[in-house]
């Protein structure tokens, strides 16, 4: 059985920066890695962008937290 790497990445009010991240192409690629994109109760449209990045059949999933607990809490 092949091992896969899973990464949890927290986001908070980062709609203006998400697309500048160099790893965003990996979210929709066939990389041997899974991404959990966690929106930590942002007041902007961060979750909408994350949801668009986690299209069906991609290696990413978007999760929307309704209470901000900080980046450490979002990564747990």
PyMOL CGO cylinders between C-alpha atoms (Angstrom):
from pymol import cmd
from pymol.cgo import CYLINDER

trace = [
    CYLINDER, 0.00, 0.00, 0.00, 1.35, 3.41, -0.96, 0.3, 1, 1, 1, 1, 1, 1,
    CYLINDER, 1.35, 3.41, -0.96, 1.60, 5.99, 1.78, 0.3, 1, 1, 1, 1, 1, 1,
    CYLINDER, 1.60, 5.99, 1.78, 0.12, 9.42, 1.17, 0.3, 1, 1, 1, 1, 1, 1,
    CYLINDER, 0.12, 9.42, 1.17, 0.93, 12.68, 2.84, 0.3, 1, 1, 1, 1, 1, 1,
    CYLINDER, 0.93, 12.68, 2.84, -2.00, 14.68, 4.24, 0.3, 1, 1, 1, 1, 1, 1,
    CYLINDER, -2.00, 14.68, 4.24, -1.63, 18.37, 5.01, 0.3, 1, 1, 1, 1, 1, 1,
    CYLINDER, -1.63, 18.37, 5.01, -3.99, 20.58, 6.99, 0.3, 1, 1, 1, 1, 1, 1,
    CYLINDER, -3.99, 20.58, 6.99, -3.67, 24.24, 6.03, 0.3, 1, 1, 1, 1, 1, 1,
    CYLINDER, -3.67, 24.24, 6.03, -5.57, 26.90, 8.05, 0.3, 1, 1, 1, 1, 1, 1,
    CYLINDER, -5.57, 26.90, 8.05, -6.74, 30.15, 6.42, 0.3, 1, 1, 1, 1, 1, 1,
    CYLINDER, -6.74, 30.15, 6.42, -8.13, 33.33, 8.02, 0.3, 1, 1, 1, 1, 1, 1,
    CYLINDER, -8.13, 33.33, 8.02, -9.23, 36.34, 5.92, 0.3, 1, 1, 1, 1, 1, 1,
    CYLINDER, -9.23, 36.34, 5.92, -6.77, 35.48, 3.17, 0.3, 1, 1, 1, 1, 1, 1,
    CYLINDER, -6.77, 35.48, 3.17, -8.90, 35.94, 0.05, 0.3, 1, 1, 1, 1, 1, 1,
    CYLINDER, -8.90, 35.94, 0.05, -6.44, 38.49, -1.35, 0.3, 1, 1, 1, 1, 1, 1,
    CYLINDER, -6.44, 38.49, -1.35, -3.47, 36.14, -0.84, 0.3, 1, 1, 1, 1, 1, 1,
    CYLINDER, -3.47, 36.14, -0.84, -4.74, 32.63, -1.62, 0.3, 1, 1, 1, 1, 1, 1,
    CYLINDER, -4.74, 32.63, -1.62, -4.09, 32.73, -5.34, 0.3, 1, 1, 1, 1, 1, 1,
    CYLINDER, -4.09, 32.73, -5.34, -0.57, 34.09, -4.82, 0.3, 1, 1, 1, 1, 1, 1,
    CYLINDER, -0.57, 34.09, -4.82, 0.44, 30.97, -2.88, 0.3, 1, 1, 1, 1, 1, 1,
    CYLINDER, 0.44, 30.97, -2.88, 2.63, 28.85, -5.09, 0.3, 1, 1, 1, 1, 1, 1,
    CYLINDER, 2.63, 28.85, -5.09, 1.11, 25.59, -3.82, 0.3, 1, 1, 1, 1, 1, 1,
    CYLINDER, 1.11, 25.59, -3.82, -2.48, 26.30, -4.92, 0.3, 1, 1, 1, 1, 1, 1,
    CYLINDER, -2.48, 26.30, -4.92, -1.96, 24.34, -8.14, 0.3, 1, 1, 1, 1, 1, 1,
    CYLINDER, -1.96, 24.34, -8.14, -1.19, 21.27, -6.03, 0.3, 1, 1, 1, 1, 1, 1,
    CYLINDER, -1.19, 21.27, -6.03, -4.71, 21.41, -4.57, 0.3, 1, 1, 1, 1, 1, 1,
    CYLINDER, -4.71, 21.41, -4.57, -6.20, 20.37, -7.90, 0.3, 1, 1, 1, 1, 1, 1,
    CYLINDER, -6.20, 20.37, -7.90, -3.33, 18.29, -9.25, 0.3, 1, 1, 1, 1, 1, 1,
    CYLINDER, -3.33, 18.29, -9.25, -2.72, 14.58, -9.10, 0.3, 1, 1, 1, 1, 1, 1,
    CYLINDER, -2.72, 14.58, -9.10, -0.04, 15.02, -6.45, 0.3, 1, 1, 1, 1, 1, 1,
    CYLINDER, -0.04, 15.02, -6.45, 0.39, 12.13, -4.05, 0.3, 1, 1, 1, 1, 1, 1,
    CYLINDER, 0.39, 12.13, -4.05, -0.82, 14.36, -1.25, 0.3, 1, 1, 1, 1, 1, 1,
    CYLINDER, -0.82, 14.36, -1.25, -4.19, 15.29, 0.27, 0.3, 1, 1, 1, 1, 1, 1,
    CYLINDER, -4.19, 15.29, 0.27, -5.01, 18.80, 1.47, 0.3, 1, 1, 1, 1, 1, 1,
    CYLINDER, -5.01, 18.80, 1.47, -7.54, 19.83, 4.11, 0.3, 1, 1, 1, 1, 1, 1,
    CYLINDER, -7.54, 19.83, 4.11, -8.13, 23.56, 3.55, 0.3, 1, 1, 1, 1, 1, 1,
    CYLINDER, -8.13, 23.56, 3.55, -9.59, 24.97, 6.77, 0.3, 1, 1, 1, 1, 1, 1,
    CYLINDER, -9.59, 24.97, 6.77, -11.33, 28.34, 6.81, 0.3, 1, 1, 1, 1, 1, 1,
    CYLINDER, -11.33, 28.34, 6.81, -11.10, 29.64, 10.41, 0.3, 1, 1, 1, 1, 1, 1,
    CYLINDER, -11.10, 29.64, 10.41, -14.31, 31.74, 10.50, 0.3, 1, 1, 1, 1, 1, 1,
    CYLINDER, -14.31, 31.74, 10.50, -13.08, 34.37, 8.03, 0.3, 1, 1, 1, 1, 1, 1,
    CYLINDER, -13.08, 34.37, 8.03, -15.22, 37.46, 7.51, 0.3, 1, 1, 1, 1, 1, 1,
    CYLINDER, -15.22, 37.46, 7.51, -14.25, 37.71, 3.83, 0.3, 1, 1, 1, 1, 1, 1,
    CYLINDER, -14.25, 37.71, 3.83, -14.84, 35.21, 1.00, 0.3, 1, 1, 1, 1, 1, 1,
    CYLINDER, -14.84, 35.21, 1.00, -11.94, 32.91, 1.92, 0.3, 1, 1, 1, 1, 1, 1,
    CYLINDER, -11.94, 32.91, 1.92, -14.19, 29.85, 2.19, 0.3, 1, 1, 1, 1, 1, 1,
    CYLINDER, -14.19, 29.85, 2.19, -15.72, 30.46, -1.23, 0.3, 1, 1, 1, 1, 1, 1,
    CYLINDER, -15.72, 30.46, -1.23, -12.26, 30.50, -2.82, 0.3, 1, 1, 1, 1, 1, 1,
    CYLINDER, -12.26, 30.50, -2.82, -11.18, 27.40, -0.89, 0.3, 1, 1, 1, 1, 1, 1,
    CYLINDER, -11.18, 27.40, -0.89, -14.37, 25.63, -1.94, 0.3, 1, 1, 1, 1, 1, 1,
    CYLINDER, -14.37, 25.63, -1.94, -13.65, 26.46, -5.59, 0.3, 1, 1, 1, 1, 1, 1,
    CYLINDER, -13.65, 26.46, -5.59, -10.12, 25.07, -5.23, 0.3, 1, 1, 1, 1, 1, 1,
    CYLINDER, -10.12, 25.07, -5.23, -11.47, 21.81, -3.82, 0.3, 1, 1, 1, 1, 1, 1,
    CYLINDER, -11.47, 21.81, -3.82, -13.36, 20.83, -6.94, 0.3, 1, 1, 1, 1, 1, 1,
    CYLINDER, -13.36, 20.83, -6.94, -14.71, 17.28, -7.25, 0.3, 1, 1, 1, 1, 1, 1,
    CYLINDER, -14.71, 17.28, -7.25, -12.08, 14.66, -8.03, 0.3, 1, 1, 1, 1, 1, 1,
    CYLINDER, -12.08, 14.66, -8.03, -9.28, 16.84, -6.67, 0.3, 1, 1, 1, 1, 1, 1,
    CYLINDER, -9.28, 16.84, -6.67, -7.00, 15.99, -3.78, 0.3, 1, 1, 1, 1, 1, 1,
    CYLINDER, -7.00, 15.99, -3.78, -8.32, 18.75, -1.51, 0.3, 1, 1, 1, 1, 1, 1,
    CYLINDER, -8.32, 18.75, -1.51, -11.28, 19.28, 0.79, 0.3, 1, 1, 1, 1, 1, 1,
    CYLINDER, -11.28, 19.28, 0.79, -12.50, 22.62, 2.16, 0.3, 1, 1, 1, 1, 1, 1,
    CYLINDER, -12.50, 22.62, 2.16, -13.79, 22.87, 5.73, 0.3, 1, 1, 1, 1, 1, 1,
    CYLINDER, -13.79, 22.87, 5.73, -15.56, 25.94, 7.15, 0.3, 1, 1, 1, 1, 1, 1,
    CYLINDER, -15.56, 25.94, 7.15, -15.21, 26.52, 10.91, 0.3, 1, 1, 1, 1, 1, 1,
    CYLINDER, -15.21, 26.52, 10.91, -17.95, 28.72, 12.34, 0.3, 1, 1, 1, 1, 1, 1,
    CYLINDER, -17.95, 28.72, 12.34, -15.88, 29.89, 15.33, 0.3, 1, 1, 1, 1, 1, 1,
    CYLINDER, -15.88, 29.89, 15.33, -12.39, 31.33, 15.15, 0.3, 1, 1, 1, 1, 1, 1,
    CYLINDER, -12.39, 31.33, 15.15, -10.04, 29.42, 17.39, 0.3, 1, 1, 1, 1, 1, 1,
    CYLINDER, -10.04, 29.42, 17.39, -6.74, 30.56, 15.92, 0.3, 1, 1, 1, 1, 1, 1,
    CYLINDER, -6.74, 30.56, 15.92, -4.49, 28.87, 13.39, 0.3, 1, 1, 1, 1, 1, 1,
    CYLINDER, -4.49, 28.87, 13.39, -3.33, 26.21, 15.82, 0.3, 1, 1, 1, 1, 1, 1,
    CYLINDER, -3.33, 26.21, 15.82, -6.92, 25.18, 16.60, 0.3, 1, 1, 1, 1, 1, 1,
    CYLINDER, -6.92, 25.18, 16.60, -7.84, 25.12, 12.91, 0.3, 1, 1, 1, 1, 1, 1,
    CYLINDER, -7.84, 25.12, 12.91, -4.92, 22.80, 12.18, 0.3, 1, 1, 1, 1, 1, 1,
    CYLINDER, -4.92, 22.80, 12.18, -5.97, 20.18, 14.76, 0.3, 1, 1, 1, 1, 1, 1,
]
cmd.load_cgo(trace, "trace")
